[in-house]
Amino acid sequence: MSEQEKNDVAAVQRCEKAYNRLRDELSKVIVGQSDVIEQVLVAMFARGHALLEGVPGLAKTLLISSLAKSLHLSFKRIQFTPDLMPSDITGTEVIQEDPETHQRSYKFLAGPLFTNMLLADEINRTPPKTQAAMLEAMQERQVSAGGKIHGLPAPFFVLATQNPLEQEGTYPLPEAQLDRFLLHIKVDYPSPAEEWEVARRVTSGQMGDINAVLSGEEIIEFQKLVMRVPVSDQVLGYCWALVRATRPGTTEAPEFVNKWINWGAGPRGVLTLVTCAKARAILYGRYHATVQDVQAILKPAMRHRIAGNYAAQANGLNSEKLVDMLLQAIPADRKYEKPAA
């Protein structure tokens, strides 16, 4: 075993310990939501952004702000509203006068986007022009203003929330921006026991203090580690087959895809499945991605990358059910090999 491999093995063990400590710290404030916490951390270690969707009162904002406290990262929150302007997010240039020379010059005042972790609260409540201001930052991790490029700090994550209710007065995210989010995470209602515990803790003031566990440098180290995690042709082929099967009109598409799906996932879907499977593997102290990792991350990775047609909507088939059908249609035990050119 080479020195790099020994270092990687040790790094995987540190990642597993850090993940367990993060869950312990977040459990002081957040009851349950283990799948949501796992998926958010997978997105972060895979160097991506996440969109959290759920009805009001499910502690989406509390979860993200608590996660920020458990990390040695700068954190800012933007409450998106219909009157929010792009410069309110990215920053703006102002004229300043030098007190000695009295010469005037433009100076860029950075907006709240310049942070390690950004909470974009209710992102679908702001107009498309302001939503578009996020695109360059999310993809290129930079902001262009006044003819200059301003780099964002590393690491950089956008964790956005949106409410599936009250569609009046909202601006649905376009598909191009949805695709910028690595994962689309659904936040569900708590179980009976969890809701009981939430009521007991909150009404009695028994909320613990969260201690920081990971630094920005350690997160960057884990992001680089994810890229070095090996993935077999079988796992890669399974991801490849799942994504190609979502495209209607192709030879790989099952019958239900041609019948119910309007458009399928692009190549970014394969990249997401492979990268997130590797990120999930190191969270659990494993040195390679498995088919089970792919299946665990399939719904948040694909639910915003496929769209059912009108016939599917009329029959009550949302993206959740279509992904379930996809999982049943593509066998994991089939032998996958690189296709011929």
Secondary structure, DSSP 8 states (H G I E B T S, - for coil): --HHHHHHHHHHHHHHHHHHHHHHHHTTT--S-HHHHHHHHHHHHTT--EEEE--TTS-HHHHHHHHHHTEES-EEEEE--TT--HHHHHEEEEEEE-TTT--EEEEEEE-TTSSSEEEEETGGGS-HHHHHHHHHHHHHSEEEETTEEEE--SS-EEEEEE-SS--TT-----HHHHTTSSEEEE-----HHHHHHHHHHHHHT--------EEHHHHHHHHHHHHHS---HHHHHHHHHHHHTTSTTSTT--HHHHHHEEE---HHHHHHHHHHHHHHHHHTT-SS--HHHHHHHHHHHHTTT-EE-HHHHHTT--HHHHHHHHHHHS-TTS-------
